[in-house]
Amino acid sequence: MNDFKMISVLIMVEILFFSLPFLLAIYEEIVGEVGETLEGTVGLISVLGLIFAPVLVTSFFSQKEEELERIRERISGRSVHRKKPYEEKTTILPVRRQEEDQYIDYYIDYCYEE
């Protein structure tokens, strides 16, 4: 399915670059005179676009595929590229809380004795 999307986007981009000189000719008919600089620029963009469009489109889709694979790994929980291993954290309770816990432990022991 991803290959179909890539091919369809590539065809659309190639058609766009291929049609640039024709669009310039239509623009020239409407406006009148178009400068040589604009003609040369559009021609250069068209040729370079036709040459480099496949490279750009395939690299874009391969980058998106890598991002999707990383997201799938994160969702499934089997991520290989973890930043830090899991460390068990211990929390230090304030003194008052420790005293309350000792009192509760003492009370539980007292209840079990009776």
VMD Tcl script that builds the backbone (N, CA, C; Angstrom):
set m [mol new atoms 342]
animate dup $m
set s [atomselect $m all]
$s set {name element resname resid chain x y z} {
  {N N MET 1 A 0.824 -1.193 0.000}
  {CA C MET 1 A 0.000 0.000 0.000}
  {C C MET 1 A 0.867 1.255 0.000}
  {N N ASN 2 A 1.941 1.227 0.766}
  {CA C ASN 2 A 2.829 2.380 0.834}
  {C C ASN 2 A 3.526 2.610 -0.507}
  {N N ASP 3 A 3.849 1.521 -1.221}
  {CA C ASP 3 A 4.467 1.662 -2.534}
  {C C ASP 3 A 3.513 2.328 -3.513}
  {N N PHE 4 A 2.235 1.988 -3.423}
  {CA C PHE 4 A 1.239 2.602 -4.297}
  {C C PHE 4 A 1.159 4.103 -4.052}
  {N N LYS 5 A 1.176 4.498 -2.778}
  {CA C LYS 5 A 1.155 5.927 -2.451}
  {C C LYS 5 A 2.395 6.624 -2.994}
  {N N MET 6 A 3.542 5.989 -2.829}
  {CA C MET 6 A 4.783 6.593 -3.284}
  {C C MET 6 A 4.771 6.771 -4.799}
  {N N ILE 7 A 4.318 5.762 -5.519}
  {CA C ILE 7 A 4.285 5.849 -6.978}
  {C C ILE 7 A 3.300 6.913 -7.437}
  {N N SER 8 A 2.142 6.985 -6.776}
  {CA C SER 8 A 1.161 7.994 -7.183}
  {C C SER 8 A 1.669 9.411 -6.908}
  {N N VAL 9 A 2.330 9.625 -5.777}
  {CA C VAL 9 A 2.902 10.944 -5.490}
  {C C VAL 9 A 4.017 11.266 -6.481}
  {N N LEU 10 A 4.822 10.279 -6.803}
  {CA C LEU 10 A 5.900 10.492 -7.766}
  {C C LEU 10 A 5.345 10.888 -9.131}
  {N N ILE 11 A 4.292 10.225 -9.567}
  {CA C ILE 11 A 3.678 10.563 -10.858}
  {C C ILE 11 A 3.132 11.988 -10.836}
  {N N MET 12 A 2.485 12.365 -9.732}
  {CA C MET 12 A 1.944 13.726 -9.648}
  {C C MET 12 A 3.058 14.773 -9.676}
  {N N VAL 13 A 4.145 14.521 -8.971}
  {CA C VAL 13 A 5.260 15.473 -8.949}
  {C C VAL 13 A 5.910 15.568 -10.327}
  {N N GLU 14 A 6.082 14.431 -10.998}
  {CA C GLU 14 A 6.663 14.436 -12.340}
  {C C GLU 14 A 5.773 15.197 -13.320}
  {N N ILE 15 A 4.462 15.016 -13.224}
  {CA C ILE 15 A 3.534 15.749 -14.094}
  {C C ILE 15 A 3.630 17.247 -13.825}
  {N N LEU 16 A 3.755 17.606 -12.564}
  {CA C LEU 16 A 3.881 19.024 -12.218}
  {C C LEU 16 A 5.123 19.641 -12.864}
  {N N PHE 17 A 6.266 18.981 -12.716}
  {CA C PHE 17 A 7.493 19.526 -13.293}
  {C C PHE 17 A 7.466 19.490 -14.819}
  {N N PHE 18 A 6.841 18.459 -15.386}
  {CA C PHE 18 A 6.748 18.351 -16.837}
  {C C PHE 18 A 5.858 19.445 -17.418}
  {N N SER 19 A 4.836 19.848 -16.670}
  {CA C SER 19 A 3.878 20.833 -17.185}
  {C C SER 19 A 4.323 22.281 -16.979}
  {N N LEU 20 A 5.388 22.515 -16.241}
  {CA C LEU 20 A 5.842 23.893 -16.007}
  {C C LEU 20 A 6.101 24.684 -17.295}
  {N N PRO 21 A 6.826 24.142 -18.280}
  {CA C PRO 21 A 7.021 24.925 -19.518}
  {C C PRO 21 A 5.709 25.220 -20.250}
  {N N PHE 22 A 4.778 24.273 -20.209}
  {CA C PHE 22 A 3.490 24.507 -20.864}
  {C C PHE 22 A 2.694 25.588 -20.133}
  {N N LEU 23 A 2.760 25.570 -18.807}
  {CA C LEU 23 A 2.090 26.625 -18.041}
  {C C LEU 23 A 2.721 27.985 -18.325}
  {N N LEU 24 A 4.036 28.003 -18.503}
  {CA C LEU 24 A 4.705 29.255 -18.858}
  {C C LEU 24 A 4.262 29.743 -20.234}
  {N N ALA 25 A 4.079 28.820 -21.178}
  {CA C ALA 25 A 3.619 29.203 -22.513}
  {C C ALA 25 A 2.204 29.773 -22.459}
  {N N ILE 26 A 1.343 29.176 -21.649}
  {CA C ILE 26 A -0.018 29.703 -21.483}
  {C C ILE 26 A 0.042 31.085 -20.849}
  {N N TYR 27 A 0.887 31.243 -19.851}
  {CA C TYR 27 A 1.049 32.548 -19.196}
  {C C TYR 27 A 1.549 33.589 -20.198}
  {N N GLU 28 A 2.462 33.178 -21.070}
  {CA C GLU 28 A 3.000 34.091 -22.074}
  {C C GLU 28 A 1.923 34.519 -23.067}
  {N N GLU 29 A 1.029 33.612 -23.427}
  {CA C GLU 29 A -0.072 33.964 -24.332}
  {C C GLU 29 A -1.023 34.960 -23.682}
  {N N ILE 30 A -1.243 34.825 -22.389}
  {CA C ILE 30 A -2.172 35.717 -21.687}
  {C C ILE 30 A -1.538 37.090 -21.471}
  {N N VAL 31 A -0.319 37.109 -20.964}
  {CA C VAL 31 A 0.323 38.366 -20.584}
  {C C VAL 31 A 0.933 39.063 -21.796}
  {N N GLY 32 A 1.527 38.322 -22.635}
  {CA C GLY 32 A 2.201 38.914 -23.792}
  {C C GLY 32 A 3.644 38.459 -23.846}
  {N N GLU 33 A 4.550 39.268 -23.332}
  {CA C GLU 33 A 5.978 38.959 -23.391}
  {C C GLU 33 A 6.482 38.506 -22.027}
  {N N VAL 34 A 7.251 37.442 -22.044}
  {CA C VAL 34 A 7.878 36.930 -20.825}
  {C C VAL 34 A 9.384 37.028 -21.034}
  {N N GLY 35 A 10.086 37.465 -20.011}
  {CA C GLY 35 A 11.529 37.647 -20.122}
  {C C GLY 35 A 12.270 36.335 -20.286}
  {N N GLU 36 A 13.472 36.441 -20.858}
  {CA C GLU 36 A 14.295 35.247 -21.061}
  {C C GLU 36 A 14.750 34.649 -19.736}
  {N N THR 37 A 14.918 35.484 -18.747}
  {CA C THR 37 A 15.337 34.990 -17.429}
  {C C THR 37 A 14.281 34.069 -16.844}
  {N N LEU 38 A 13.025 34.457 -16.962}
  {CA C LEU 38 A 11.940 33.620 -16.452}
  {C C LEU 38 A 11.845 32.315 -17.231}
  {N N GLU 39 A 12.015 32.388 -18.555}
  {CA C GLU 39 A 11.979 31.170 -19.366}
  {C C GLU 39 A 13.110 30.221 -18.972}
  {N N GLY 40 A 14.300 30.775 -18.803}
  {CA C GLY 40 A 15.439 29.942 -18.417}
  {C C GLY 40 A 15.269 29.341 -17.038}
  {N N THR 41 A 14.736 30.136 -16.117}
  {CA C THR 41 A 14.530 29.647 -14.751}
  {C C THR 41 A 13.504 28.526 -14.721}
  {N N VAL 42 A 12.400 28.711 -15.431}
  {CA C VAL 42 A 11.360 27.677 -15.461}
  {C C VAL 42 A 11.886 26.419 -16.138}
  {N N GLY 43 A 12.651 26.580 -17.209}
  {CA C GLY 43 A 13.234 25.419 -17.882}
  {C C GLY 43 A 14.190 24.657 -16.982}
  {N N LEU 44 A 15.023 25.398 -16.254}
  {CA C LEU 44 A 15.976 24.762 -15.345}
  {C C LEU 44 A 15.258 24.039 -14.209}
  {N N ILE 45 A 14.262 24.697 -13.633}
  {CA C ILE 45 A 13.492 24.062 -12.552}
  {C C ILE 45 A 12.794 22.812 -13.066}
  {N N SER 46 A 12.264 22.882 -14.279}
  {CA C SER 46 A 11.564 21.735 -14.849}
  {C C SER 46 A 12.506 20.551 -15.048}
  {N N VAL 47 A 13.670 20.806 -15.627}
  {CA C VAL 47 A 14.626 19.721 -15.879}
  {C C VAL 47 A 15.151 19.142 -14.574}
  {N N LEU 48 A 15.547 20.005 -13.646}
  {CA C LEU 48 A 16.061 19.511 -12.362}
  {C C LEU 48 A 14.977 18.769 -11.583}
  {N N GLY 49 A 13.748 19.266 -11.660}
  {CA C GLY 49 A 12.647 18.588 -10.981}
  {C C GLY 49 A 12.389 17.210 -11.544}
  {N N LEU 50 A 12.448 17.092 -12.875}
  {CA C LEU 50 A 12.241 15.778 -13.493}
  {C C LEU 50 A 13.353 14.805 -13.124}
  {N N ILE 51 A 14.560 15.318 -12.953}
  {CA C ILE 51 A 15.688 14.447 -12.613}
  {C C ILE 51 A 15.658 14.041 -11.139}
  {N N PHE 52 A 15.442 15.013 -10.252}
  {CA C PHE 52 A 15.591 14.747 -8.821}
  {C C PHE 52 A 14.293 14.386 -8.100}
  {N N ALA 53 A 13.165 14.463 -8.757}
  {CA C ALA 53 A 11.892 14.133 -8.096}
  {C C ALA 53 A 11.856 12.700 -7.569}
  {N N PRO 54 A 12.304 11.699 -8.337}
  {CA C PRO 54 A 12.263 10.333 -7.784}
  {C C PRO 54 A 13.098 10.173 -6.513}
  {N N VAL 55 A 14.252 10.812 -6.481}
  {CA C VAL 55 A 15.117 10.715 -5.301}
  {C C VAL 55 A 14.448 11.363 -4.095}
  {N N LEU 56 A 13.890 12.548 -4.299}
  {CA C LEU 56 A 13.257 13.263 -3.188}
  {C C LEU 56 A 12.029 12.526 -2.665}
  {N N VAL 57 A 11.204 12.022 -3.569}
  {CA C VAL 57 A 9.974 11.340 -3.142}
  {C C VAL 57 A 10.300 10.043 -2.417}
  {N N THR 58 A 11.233 9.258 -2.945}
  {CA C THR 58 A 11.565 7.996 -2.275}
  {C C THR 58 A 12.228 8.233 -0.924}
  {N N SER 59 A 13.082 9.253 -0.817}
  {CA C SER 59 A 13.704 9.522 0.486}
  {C C SER 59 A 12.667 10.013 1.490}
  {N N PHE 60 A 11.700 10.808 1.039}
  {CA C PHE 60 A 10.630 11.270 1.927}
  {C C PHE 60 A 9.824 10.090 2.449}
  {N N PHE 61 A 9.452 9.161 1.565}
  {CA C PHE 61 A 8.646 8.029 2.000}
  {C C PHE 61 A 9.442 7.060 2.863}
  {N N SER 62 A 10.728 6.883 2.601}
  {CA C SER 62 A 11.523 5.990 3.447}
  {C C SER 62 A 11.697 6.583 4.838}
  {N N GLN 63 A 11.834 7.906 4.928}
  {CA C GLN 63 A 11.936 8.554 6.235}
  {C C GLN 63 A 10.632 8.394 7.004}
  {N N LYS 64 A 9.505 8.556 6.337}
  {CA C LYS 64 A 8.208 8.381 6.995}
  {C C LYS 64 A 8.034 6.936 7.449}
  {N N GLU 65 A 8.508 5.988 6.665}
  {CA C GLU 65 A 8.398 4.577 7.037}
  {C C GLU 65 A 9.229 4.278 8.289}
  {N N GLU 66 A 10.425 4.878 8.394}
  {CA C GLU 66 A 11.249 4.687 9.587}
  {C C GLU 66 A 10.571 5.268 10.821}
  {N N GLU 67 A 9.943 6.434 10.678}
  {CA C GLU 67 A 9.230 7.036 11.804}
  {C C GLU 67 A 8.057 6.162 12.231}
  {N N LEU 68 A 7.332 5.627 11.272}
  {CA C LEU 68 A 6.211 4.741 11.601}
  {C C LEU 68 A 6.696 3.487 12.317}
  {N N GLU 69 A 7.829 2.945 11.901}
  {CA C GLU 69 A 8.366 1.748 12.546}
  {C C GLU 69 A 8.759 2.043 13.994}
  {N N ARG 70 A 9.370 3.220 14.251}
  {CA C ARG 70 A 9.709 3.585 15.626}
  {C C ARG 70 A 8.460 3.741 16.484}
  {N N ILE 71 A 7.413 4.318 15.921}
  {CA C ILE 71 A 6.163 4.478 16.668}
  {C C ILE 71 A 5.553 3.120 16.965}
  {N N ARG 72 A 5.584 2.222 15.992}
  {CA C ARG 72 A 5.049 0.867 16.218}
  {C C ARG 72 A 5.822 0.148 17.316}
  {N N GLU 73 A 7.151 0.320 17.335}
  {CA C GLU 73 A 7.962 -0.308 18.379}
  {C C GLU 73 A 7.613 0.247 19.750}
  {N N ARG 74 A 7.422 1.564 19.833}
  {CA C ARG 74 A 7.061 2.170 21.118}
  {C C ARG 74 A 5.715 1.673 21.604}
  {N N ILE 75 A 4.764 1.561 20.688}
  {CA C ILE 75 A 3.428 1.115 21.076}
  {C C ILE 75 A 3.463 -0.331 21.546}
  {N N SER 76 A 4.212 -1.166 20.844}
  {CA C SER 76 A 4.245 -2.576 21.214}
  {C C SER 76 A 5.117 -2.830 22.438}
  {N N GLY 77 A 5.932 -1.872 22.839}
  {CA C GLY 77 A 6.745 -2.020 24.038}
  {C C GLY 77 A 8.059 -2.720 23.811}
  {N N ARG 78 A 8.450 -2.923 22.590}
  {CA C ARG 78 A 9.711 -3.611 22.320}
  {C C ARG 78 A 10.748 -2.664 21.729}
  {N N SER 79 A 10.771 -1.472 22.237}
  {CA C SER 79 A 11.701 -0.470 21.728}
  {C C SER 79 A 13.130 -0.865 22.073}
  {N N VAL 80 A 13.984 -0.839 21.086}
  {CA C VAL 80 A 15.375 -1.217 21.271}
  {C C VAL 80 A 16.207 -0.016 21.712}
  {N N HIS 81 A 15.804 1.165 21.297}
  {CA C HIS 81 A 16.591 2.367 21.538}
  {C C HIS 81 A 16.087 3.104 22.773}
  {N N ARG 82 A 16.233 2.488 23.928}
  {CA C ARG 82 A 15.825 3.160 25.162}
  {C C ARG 82 A 16.926 4.087 25.611}
  {N N LYS 83 A 16.533 5.205 26.161}
  {CA C LYS 83 A 17.523 6.175 26.605}
  {C C LYS 83 A 18.212 5.711 27.880}
  {N N LYS 84 A 17.430 5.301 28.878}
  {CA C LYS 84 A 18.004 4.840 30.135}
  {C C LYS 84 A 17.285 3.563 30.547}
  {N N PRO 85 A 18.022 2.633 31.117}
  {CA C PRO 85 A 17.330 1.448 31.613}
  {C C PRO 85 A 16.462 1.798 32.812}
  {N N TYR 86 A 15.488 0.973 33.049}
  {CA C TYR 86 A 14.552 1.218 34.146}
  {C C TYR 86 A 15.288 1.080 35.467}
  {N N GLU 87 A 15.156 2.072 36.306}
  {CA C GLU 87 A 15.765 2.025 37.629}
  {C C GLU 87 A 14.667 2.173 38.666}
  {N N GLU 88 A 14.731 1.313 39.673}
  {CA C GLU 88 A 13.743 1.411 40.738}
  {C C GLU 88 A 14.113 2.590 41.627}
  {N N LYS 89 A 13.159 3.467 41.828}
  {CA C LYS 89 A 13.426 4.665 42.613}
  {C C LYS 89 A 12.875 4.475 44.020}
  {N N THR 90 A 13.676 4.860 44.988}
  {CA C THR 90 A 13.215 4.814 46.373}
  {C C THR 90 A 12.940 6.231 46.823}
  {N N THR 91 A 11.850 6.389 47.502}
  {CA C THR 91 A 11.509 7.717 48.002}
  {C C THR 91 A 11.785 7.765 49.494}
  {N N ILE 92 A 12.329 8.852 49.922}
  {CA C ILE 92 A 12.608 9.049 51.342}
  {C C ILE 92 A 11.437 9.819 51.927}
  {N N LEU 93 A 10.804 9.199 52.894}
  {CA C LEU 93 A 9.654 9.841 53.516}
  {C C LEU 93 A 10.121 10.883 54.523}
  {N N PRO 94 A 9.355 11.920 54.693}
  {CA C PRO 94 A 9.699 12.878 55.744}
  {C C PRO 94 A 9.651 12.201 57.116}
  {N N VAL 95 A 10.309 12.807 58.093}
  {CA C VAL 95 A 10.415 12.203 59.425}
  {C C VAL 95 A 9.038 11.981 60.027}
  {N N ARG 96 A 8.158 12.934 59.890}
  {CA C ARG 96 A 6.827 12.797 60.479}
  {C C ARG 96 A 6.101 11.597 59.879}
  {N N ARG 97 A 6.219 11.422 58.584}
  {CA C ARG 97 A 5.551 10.293 57.923}
  {C C ARG 97 A 6.144 8.976 58.426}
  {N N GLN 98 A 7.449 8.931 58.624}
  {CA C GLN 98 A 8.070 7.713 59.128}
  {C C GLN 98 A 7.564 7.395 60.533}
  {N N GLU 99 A 7.395 8.425 61.346}
  {CA C GLU 99 A 6.876 8.197 62.697}
  {C C GLU 99 A 5.447 7.669 62.647}
  {N N GLU 100 A 4.632 8.208 61.736}
  {CA C GLU 100 A 3.258 7.719 61.603}
  {C C GLU 100 A 3.245 6.268 61.160}
  {N N ASP 101 A 4.133 5.921 60.227}
  {CA C ASP 101 A 4.203 4.536 59.769}
  {C C ASP 101 A 4.630 3.609 60.904}
  {N N GLN 102 A 5.569 4.049 61.727}
  {CA C GLN 102 A 5.990 3.220 62.858}
  {C C GLN 102 A 4.842 3.035 63.842}
  {N N TYR 103 A 4.076 4.089 64.075}
  {CA C TYR 103 A 2.938 3.987 64.975}
  {C C TYR 103 A 1.908 3.016 64.416}
  {N N ILE 104 A 1.652 3.088 63.098}
  {CA C ILE 104 A 0.684 2.169 62.480}
  {C C ILE 104 A 1.191 0.742 62.581}
  {N N ASP 105 A 2.485 0.526 62.322}
  {CA C ASP 105 A 3.047 -0.821 62.452}
  {C C ASP 105 A 2.914 -1.331 63.888}
  {N N TYR 106 A 3.179 -0.468 64.845}
  {CA C TYR 106 A 3.054 -0.848 66.251}
  {C C TYR 106 A 1.606 -1.212 66.576}
  {N N TYR 107 A 0.653 -0.434 66.091}
  {CA C TYR 107 A -0.759 -0.680 66.356}
  {C C TYR 107 A -1.195 -1.999 65.724}
  {N N ILE 108 A -0.716 -2.275 64.497}
  {CA C ILE 108 A -1.078 -3.541 63.839}
  {C C ILE 108 A -0.522 -4.710 64.632}
  {N N ASP 109 A 0.728 -4.596 65.070}
  {CA C ASP 109 A 1.311 -5.668 65.880}
  {C C ASP 109 A 0.526 -5.853 67.175}
  {N N TYR 110 A 0.123 -4.785 67.807}
  {CA C TYR 110 A -0.634 -4.840 69.054}
  {C C TYR 110 A -1.979 -5.542 68.839}
  {N N CYS 111 A -2.654 -5.226 67.728}
  {CA C CYS 111 A -3.955 -5.846 67.444}
  {C C CYS 111 A -3.802 -7.340 67.196}
  {N N TYR 112 A -2.723 -7.746 66.540}
  {CA C TYR 112 A -2.542 -9.164 66.264}
  {C C TYR 112 A -2.196 -9.953 67.521}
  {N N GLU 113 A -1.574 -9.289 68.465}
  {CA C GLU 113 A -1.215 -9.985 69.693}
  {C C GLU 113 A -2.442 -10.333 70.503}
  {N N GLU 114 A -3.476 -9.499 70.464}
  {CA C GLU 114 A -4.673 -9.754 71.268}
  {C C GLU 114 A -5.599 -10.662 70.600}
}
mol reanalyze $m
mol bondsrecalc $m
mol representation Tube
mol addrep $m
